[in-house]
Amino acid sequence: MTRTRVTALLTGVAALLLSACGTTENGAAAPETSASSAGPVTVTDSRGKAVTLKAPATRVVGLEWGEVEMLVSLGVMPVGVADPKGYATWVTAAKLDSGVKDVGTRGEPSVDSIVALQPDLVVMADDRGAALVSQLEKYVPVLVTKGSDASDNLGRMRTDLKMIATAVGRTVEADKLLADFDAALADGRKKIADAGAAGRPFAIADGWKEGSTVSIRMFGQGALVSQIGLQLGLTNAWTGKTDEVWGLGQTDVEGLTGLKDPNLHFFYNASDGTDVFADGLAGNAIWKSLPFVQKGNLHRMPDGIWTFGGPLSGKQYLDQLVKTYTV
């Protein structure tokens, strides 16, 4: 998704582009594949299309950061990535090698640059559009993930990861990633319960400023990181309208006045260095009157925790939530 400061799903969700525990740099060195053979592989992607490869893909181009993170965490370093510089800013859970090629922006990747790398496979999310898929499929197999689904984003993340893992012959690695993630969830849920914090409220947001106007994008019940919070036994206090894909909604500072619970913690991401909450709202009377601001329950997440990532970024976010509620 692209977090472009546009409101809509906001159009930007992926990126704004917004980070996880444990990097997988040494996974870049192409560890042995878990595939039992180098024979043909067939994967049915989010379109319901069977994508057949002569062998598990080793030269892969990733056009969305969540999928790129999954590839690296599986031990497959992409040969090309859309906006690797932005990825390095927003995603620290699974770092890219310096030799990974830039194939353009996530919104407008360069087909020529992708094809020039002679990849075995291109992995992209379905919100990039059928036209791009059609162009690429003239030259290379394309695996289209769902990318996000506010009705079950954790389940969707698992499905996307397993789909990619099958295409690159890394199903054993995928099972390990998911088992570790589930163990972290269970451990975090117990720690929060033991601390007497089960059911405590949270809110998650990011934002941007245009002129003197601050726009705030709220993460509703179906957003990936919100679902992590819910699985930890916490309660998402934001009940405003959100979209059906990313689980995101938009508001302004006045819209936050409904967050009245004195126990609420408010989390946000500002990895690009633009902190509209600390800077853009510093002198705003409404903002300063909010209970979570007055109590110091405002948390800027560590830079580089991607809110639309895979199990590793999810674990980074999980760890921060557990840390906050068990202090």
C-alpha positions as CSV (number, residue, x, y, z in Angstrom):
1,M,0.0,0.0,0.0
2,T,1.2,3.5,-0.4
3,R,1.1,6.0,2.1
4,T,1.0,9.0,-0.2
5,R,-0.5,11.8,1.7
6,V,-3.8,11.6,0.0
7,T,-6.6,10.4,2.1
8,A,-7.9,7.6,0.8
9,L,-7.0,4.4,1.5
10,L,-6.4,6.2,1.1
11,T,-4.3,6.2,-1.5
12,G,-1.4,6.1,0.2
13,V,-1.5,3.4,2.5
14,A,1.3,1.6,1.6
15,A,3.3,3.9,2.1
16,L,3.2,6.8,3.3
17,L,5.1,4.4,3.3
18,L,5.6,3.7,6.5
19,S,8.9,-0.9,10.4
20,A,10.4,-5.7,13.7
21,C,12.3,-7.7,15.3
22,G,15.3,-9.4,14.0
23,T,16.6,-8.5,10.6
24,T,17.3,-11.2,8.1
25,E,20.4,-9.8,6.4
26,N,22.1,-13.1,6.5
27,G,19.1,-14.6,4.8
28,A,20.1,-12.5,1.8
29,A,23.0,-14.8,1.1
30,A,20.6,-17.4,-0.3
31,P,20.5,-20.2,2.2
32,E,19.7,-23.6,0.9
33,T,16.1,-23.9,-0.3
34,S,13.6,-25.9,1.6
35,A,12.2,-27.2,-1.6
36,S,12.6,-30.9,-2.0
37,S,13.6,-30.5,-5.7
38,A,14.1,-27.9,-8.4
39,G,11.1,-29.2,-10.3
40,P,8.1,-27.2,-11.5
41,V,6.1,-25.2,-9.1
42,T,2.4,-24.1,-9.5
43,V,0.9,-21.4,-7.2
44,T,-2.6,-20.1,-7.3
45,D,-2.5,-16.3,-6.6
46,S,-5.0,-13.9,-5.2
47,R,-6.6,-13.6,-8.7
48,G,-7.4,-17.3,-8.7
49,K,-4.8,-17.7,-11.4
50,A,-2.4,-20.6,-11.5
51,V,1.2,-19.3,-11.9
52,T,3.5,-22.1,-13.0
53,L,7.3,-21.9,-12.8
54,K,9.8,-24.3,-14.2
55,A,11.5,-24.3,-10.8
56,P,11.3,-22.3,-7.5
57,A,12.1,-18.7,-8.3
58,T,15.5,-17.4,-7.3
59,R,15.6,-14.1,-9.2
60,V,12.6,-12.2,-7.9
61,V,11.5,-8.6,-8.2
62,G,9.2,-7.2,-5.5
63,L,7.0,-4.2,-6.1
64,E,5.4,-3.7,-2.7
65,W,7.3,-3.4,0.6
66,G,5.3,-5.9,2.6
67,E,6.0,-8.6,0.0
68,V,9.6,-7.6,-0.3
69,E,10.0,-8.0,3.5
70,M,8.4,-11.5,3.2
71,L,10.9,-12.4,0.5
72,V,13.9,-11.3,2.5
73,S,12.7,-13.0,5.6
74,L,12.3,-16.2,3.7
75,G,15.9,-16.0,2.6
76,V,15.4,-14.8,-0.9
77,M,17.1,-11.4,-1.6
78,P,15.2,-9.7,-4.5
79,V,17.2,-8.6,-7.5
80,G,15.0,-5.6,-7.9
81,V,12.7,-3.6,-5.6
82,A,10.4,-0.6,-6.1
83,D,11.9,2.3,-4.2
84,P,14.5,0.5,-2.1
85,K,15.6,3.8,-0.5
86,G,12.1,4.3,0.8
87,Y,12.0,0.7,2.0
88,A,15.2,1.2,4.0
89,T,13.5,4.2,5.7
90,W,10.3,2.5,6.6
91,V,11.3,-1.2,7.0
92,T,14.1,-2.4,9.3
93,A,12.8,-6.0,10.0
94,A,14.4,-7.5,6.9
95,K,17.1,-5.3,5.3
96,L,18.1,-5.2,1.7
97,D,21.5,-5.9,0.2
98,S,23.2,-2.9,-1.3
99,G,23.2,-4.5,-4.7
100,V,19.4,-4.7,-5.0
101,K,18.3,-2.6,-8.1
102,D,15.8,0.2,-8.0
103,V,13.0,-0.5,-10.5
104,G,11.1,2.8,-10.0
105,T,8.4,3.9,-7.6
106,R,5.8,1.6,-6.1
107,G,3.1,3.7,-7.8
108,E,4.8,3.6,-11.2
109,P,7.5,0.9,-11.5
110,S,9.5,0.7,-14.7
111,V,8.6,-2.3,-16.8
112,D,11.8,-1.9,-18.8
113,S,13.9,-1.9,-15.6
114,I,12.2,-5.0,-14.3
115,V,12.5,-7.0,-17.5
116,A,16.2,-6.0,-17.8
117,L,16.9,-7.9,-14.6
118,Q,15.7,-11.1,-16.2
119,P,13.7,-12.2,-13.2
120,D,12.1,-15.6,-12.7
121,L,9.1,-14.0,-11.0
122,V,7.6,-10.6,-10.1
123,V,5.7,-10.3,-6.8
124,M,3.2,-7.5,-6.5
125,A,0.0,-6.6,-4.6
126,D,-3.3,-6.5,-6.4
127,D,-3.9,-2.8,-5.7
128,R,-1.3,-2.0,-8.4
129,G,-3.8,-2.7,-11.2
130,A,-4.5,-5.1,-14.0
131,A,-2.7,-2.9,-16.6
132,L,0.7,-3.3,-15.0
133,V,0.1,-7.1,-14.5
134,S,-0.7,-7.4,-18.2
135,Q,2.4,-5.5,-19.3
136,L,4.7,-7.6,-17.1
137,E,3.2,-10.9,-18.0
138,K,4.3,-10.5,-21.6
139,Y,7.8,-11.1,-20.3
140,V,7.8,-12.7,-16.8
141,P,5.5,-14.7,-14.5
142,V,3.7,-12.4,-12.0
143,L,2.4,-13.5,-8.6
144,V,-0.3,-11.2,-7.3
145,T,-0.9,-11.1,-3.5
146,K,-3.9,-9.7,-1.8
147,G,-1.8,-7.2,0.0
148,S,-4.5,-6.3,2.6
149,D,-8.0,-7.3,3.7
150,A,-9.6,-5.6,6.6
151,S,-11.9,-8.5,7.2
152,D,-9.0,-10.7,8.3
153,N,-5.6,-9.0,7.8
154,L,-3.7,-11.5,9.9
155,G,-5.1,-14.4,8.0
156,R,-4.4,-12.6,4.8
157,M,-0.8,-12.0,5.8
158,R,-0.4,-15.7,6.5
159,T,-1.9,-16.6,3.1
160,D,0.3,-14.2,1.2
161,L,3.4,-15.4,3.0
162,K,2.7,-19.1,2.2
163,M,1.9,-18.2,-1.4
164,I,5.2,-16.5,-1.9
165,A,7.1,-19.2,0.0
166,T,5.7,-21.8,-2.3
167,A,6.8,-19.9,-5.3
168,V,10.3,-19.5,-4.1
169,G,10.7,-23.0,-2.5
170,R,10.8,-21.7,1.1
171,T,7.8,-23.3,2.8
172,V,9.8,-24.6,5.7
173,E,11.0,-21.1,6.4
174,A,7.5,-19.7,6.1
175,D,6.3,-22.2,8.7
176,K,9.1,-21.2,11.1
177,L,8.3,-17.5,10.6
178,L,4.6,-18.0,11.4
179,A,5.4,-20.3,14.4
180,D,7.7,-17.7,15.9
181,F,5.1,-15.0,15.3
182,D,2.4,-17.0,16.9
183,A,4.6,-17.8,19.9
184,A,5.4,-14.1,20.3
185,L,1.7,-13.3,20.2
186,A,0.9,-15.9,22.9
187,D,3.7,-14.8,25.1
188,G,2.7,-11.1,24.7
189,R,-0.9,-11.9,25.5
190,K,0.1,-13.6,28.7
191,K,2.4,-10.8,29.7
192,I,-0.3,-8.2,29.2
193,A,-2.8,-10.3,31.1
194,D,-0.4,-10.9,33.9
195,A,0.2,-7.1,34.1
196,G,-3.6,-6.6,34.5
197,A,-3.7,-4.7,31.2
198,A,-6.0,-7.0,29.3
199,G,-8.8,-5.0,27.6
200,R,-6.9,-1.7,27.9
201,P,-7.5,0.7,25.0
202,F,-5.1,1.8,22.2
203,A,-5.3,4.0,19.1
204,I,-2.9,3.9,16.2
205,A,-2.4,6.7,13.6
206,D,-0.2,8.5,11.2
207,G,-0.6,11.9,9.7
208,W,0.6,14.7,7.5
209,K,0.5,18.4,7.3
210,E,-0.5,20.6,4.3
211,G,-0.2,24.2,5.0
212,S,-1.6,24.7,8.5
213,T,-3.9,21.7,8.2
214,V,-3.0,18.4,9.9
215,S,-4.7,15.3,8.5
216,I,-4.8,12.2,10.6
217,R,-5.1,8.6,9.3
218,M,-6.5,6.2,11.9
219,F,-6.0,2.5,12.0
220,G,-9.4,0.8,12.5
221,Q,-10.2,-2.7,13.8
222,G,-9.2,-4.3,10.5
223,A,-5.8,-2.7,10.0
224,L,-3.0,-5.2,10.3
225,V,-1.3,-3.7,13.4
226,S,-4.7,-3.1,15.0
227,Q,-5.4,-6.8,14.7
228,I,-2.1,-7.6,16.4
229,G,-3.2,-5.4,19.3
230,L,-6.5,-7.2,19.5
231,Q,-4.8,-10.6,19.5
232,L,-2.7,-9.4,22.4
233,G,-6.0,-8.8,24.3
234,L,-6.1,-5.0,24.0
235,T,-9.0,-2.9,22.7
236,N,-8.9,-0.6,19.7
237,A,-10.6,2.6,20.8
238,W,-11.0,4.0,17.3
239,T,-14.5,3.0,16.0
240,G,-14.8,5.6,13.2
241,K,-15.4,4.7,9.5
242,T,-12.6,2.9,7.7
243,D,-12.1,1.3,4.3
244,E,-12.7,-2.4,3.6
245,V,-9.2,-3.1,2.3
246,W,-6.7,-1.5,4.6
247,G,-8.9,-0.7,7.6
248,L,-7.9,2.9,7.6
249,G,-10.0,6.1,8.1
250,Q,-9.4,9.8,8.2
251,T,-10.0,12.5,10.7
252,D,-8.6,15.7,12.2
253,V,-7.6,16.7,15.7
254,E,-11.2,17.5,16.6
255,G,-12.1,13.9,15.6
256,L,-9.8,12.6,18.4
257,T,-11.9,14.1,21.2
258,G,-13.8,10.9,21.4
259,L,-10.7,9.2,22.7
260,K,-11.5,10.0,26.4
261,D,-10.3,6.9,28.3
262,P,-7.5,8.0,30.6
263,N,-5.8,4.6,30.2
264,L,-5.6,4.9,26.4
265,H,-2.2,4.8,24.7
266,F,-1.8,6.5,21.3
267,F,0.8,5.1,18.9
268,Y,2.1,6.6,15.7
269,N,4.8,6.3,13.1
270,A,7.0,9.0,11.7
271,S,10.0,7.2,10.1
272,D,10.5,9.8,7.5
273,G,11.3,12.4,10.1
274,T,8.0,14.4,9.7
275,D,6.4,14.3,13.1
276,V,3.0,16.1,12.7
277,F,1.9,15.1,16.2
278,A,4.9,16.4,18.1
279,D,5.5,19.4,15.8
280,G,2.4,20.2,13.8
281,L,0.0,20.0,16.8
282,A,2.3,21.2,19.5
283,G,0.4,24.5,19.9
284,N,-3.1,23.2,19.3
285,A,-5.4,23.7,22.3
286,I,-7.6,20.7,21.4
287,W,-4.6,18.4,21.0
288,K,-3.2,19.5,24.4
289,S,-6.5,18.9,26.1
290,L,-6.7,15.2,25.0
291,P,-6.3,12.8,28.0
292,F,-3.6,10.7,26.4
293,V,-1.5,13.8,25.6
294,Q,-1.9,15.2,29.1
295,K,-0.9,11.9,30.7
296,G,2.1,11.3,28.4
297,N,0.5,8.3,26.8
298,L,1.7,9.4,23.3
299,H,4.2,7.0,21.7
300,R,6.2,7.6,18.6
301,M,7.1,4.1,17.4
302,P,10.8,3.5,16.7
303,D,11.7,4.4,13.1
304,G,11.5,1.6,10.6
305,I,8.6,-0.5,11.9
306,W,6.4,-1.0,8.9
307,T,2.7,-1.1,9.7
308,F,1.8,-3.1,6.5
309,G,4.5,-5.8,6.6
310,G,4.9,-9.4,7.3
311,P,5.6,-11.5,10.5
312,L,8.9,-9.8,11.3
313,S,7.5,-6.2,11.2
314,G,4.5,-7.5,13.0
315,K,6.6,-8.8,15.8
316,Q,8.4,-5.5,16.0
317,Y,5.1,-3.8,16.5
318,L,3.9,-6.5,18.9
319,D,7.0,-6.0,21.0
320,Q,6.4,-2.3,21.4
321,L,2.8,-2.8,22.4
322,V,3.7,-5.4,25.0
323,K,6.5,-3.1,26.4
324,T,4.1,-0.2,26.7
325,Y,1.3,-2.1,28.5
326,T,3.6,-4.1,30.9
327,V,5.8,-1.3,32.3
